[in-house]
Amino acid sequence: MKEILIPLGVFLFLTLVIVAALVTYFRLLQHRTGVAEMAAYRELAERTLRQQEQVQAQLTELTARVAGVEQILRSVG
């Protein structure tokens, strides 16, 4: 009976070490994926902000043009 306990203990210990290493490895992969997704989200947010600023500038320009057209129409009418 003693001959089987030592190899069984070693086998269980090695199994636990391998399982712990695999769990740690997959958590690391999950973390890396999360970091990559955050970087993509940050890039998307920055691009969206730039586009909103461009739209705001265009809207300001159009507002000025409309005001000019209104002024011309008032002077004619």
ChimeraX attribute file (.defattr): number of C-alpha atoms within 10 A of each C-alpha:
attribute: neighborCount
match mode: 1-to-1
recipient: residues
	/A:1	5
	/A:2	7
	/A:3	7
	/A:4	8
	/A:5	10
	/A:6	11
	/A:7	11
	/A:8	12
	/A:9	11
	/A:10	11
	/A:11	12
	/A:12	12
	/A:13	12
	/A:14	12
	/A:15	12
	/A:16	12
	/A:17	12
	/A:18	12
	/A:19	12
	/A:20	11
	/A:21	12
	/A:22	12
	/A:23	12
	/A:24	12
	/A:25	12
	/A:26	11
	/A:27	12
	/A:28	12
	/A:29	12
	/A:30	12
	/A:31	12
	/A:32	12
	/A:33	12
	/A:34	12
	/A:35	12
	/A:36	12
	/A:37	12
	/A:38	12
	/A:39	12
	/A:40	12
	/A:41	12
	/A:42	12
	/A:43	12
	/A:44	12
	/A:45	12
	/A:46	12
	/A:47	12
	/A:48	12
	/A:49	12
	/A:50	12
	/A:51	12
	/A:52	12
	/A:53	12
	/A:54	12
	/A:55	12
	/A:56	12
	/A:57	12
	/A:58	12
	/A:59	12
	/A:60	12
	/A:61	12
	/A:62	12
	/A:63	12
	/A:64	12
	/A:65	12
	/A:66	12
	/A:67	12
	/A:68	12
	/A:69	12
	/A:70	12
	/A:71	12
	/A:72	11
	/A:73	10
	/A:74	9
	/A:75	8
	/A:76	7
	/A:77	6
